């Protein structure tokens, strides 16, 4: 018995938008996918400016938010995978944000 394997090419991201509740991703195959922002805590706690500062990575196979140090892949969104960031990592990120705000206020 022979099994024919084919490579399935994932669609690429063509556009991204966020609301307070949803991450909306448009794909090159015409689909629009929407997932809850709460799946990605850094996006959930980001400012509007931080959320709007994104770029495509890997020929559109992912999205990167440089101000948040957040990367989300098309594969994970299509598969319905939430962020797997640990609570310790997230707490360090919150602290670095608080420290950055304190620096801006004192400077």
Buried (B, 14 or more C-beta within 10 A) or exposed (E): EEEEEEEEEBBBBBEBBBEEEEBBBBBEEEEEBEBEBEBBBBBBBBEEEBBEBBEBBEEBBBBBBEBBEBEBBBEBBBEEEEBEEEEEEBEEBEEEBEEEEEEEEEE
